[in-house]
Amino acid sequence: MSYGVKLIVGLIGTALLIIFIGGLSQSISSGFAGFKGGAPFMIIAIIVCGMAAYDFWDECVRKK
C-alpha cells in the first residue's frame, strides 16, 4: 500500500476510534454513573486513545 493511502486510511480509522471512545466516555460520565463513577472508564479510554494514536504514528507516519 502506498504511503499516502496508508496515511489517509489510518488517520480516518484512528479518528473514528477516538471519537467513538471519547463519546462513550462522555456519555458514561454525564449519565447515571456521574463523574466519579465514570472516572475509571475515562482513564482507561484516555490510555487506549493514546495507544491508538501512537500505533497510527508508528505504522503510518514514521518512516522505517
C-alpha positions in Angstrom: 0.0 0.0 0.0 1.4 3.4 -0.8 2.4 5.9 1.8 -0.4 8.4 1.0 -3.2 5.8 1.1 -1.9 4.2 4.3 -1.7 7.7 5.9 -5.3 8.7 4.9 -6.9 5.3 5.8 -5.0 5.2 9.1 -6.0 8.7 10.0 -9.7 8.1 9.3 -9.7 4.8 11.2 -7.9 6.3 14.2 -10.1 9.4 14.3 -13.2 7.3 14.2 -12.0 5.1 17.1 -11.0 8.2 19.2 -14.3 9.9 18.5 -16.3 6.8 19.4 -14.3 6.1 22.6 -14.5 9.8 23.6 -18.2 10.0 23.1 -18.8 6.8 25.0 -16.7 8.1 27.9 -18.5 11.4 27.9 -21.9 9.6 27.8 -21.0 7.4 30.8 -19.6 10.3 32.8 -22.5 12.6 32.3 -25.2 9.9 32.7 -26.2 7.8 35.7 -22.7 7.0 36.8 -21.7 10.6 37.2 -18.1 11.8 37.1 -16.8 9.7 40.0 -18.5 6.5 38.6 -17.2 7.2 35.1 -13.7 8.2 36.0 -12.2 4.7 35.8 -13.6 4.3 32.3 -12.4 7.8 31.4 -8.8 7.0 32.5 -8.9 3.7 30.6 -10.3 5.5 27.5 -7.6 8.1 27.6 -4.9 5.4 27.8 -6.5 3.4 24.9 -6.8 6.5 22.7 -3.2 7.4 23.4 -2.1 3.9 22.4 -4.2 4.1 19.2 -2.6 7.4 18.3 0.9 6.1 19.0 0.2 3.0 16.8 -1.0 5.2 14.0 2.1 7.3 14.2 4.3 4.2 14.4 2.7 2.3 11.5 1.7 5.2 9.1 3.7 8.3 9.8 7.1 7.2 10.9 9.3 6.1 8.0 11.2 2.9 8.8 
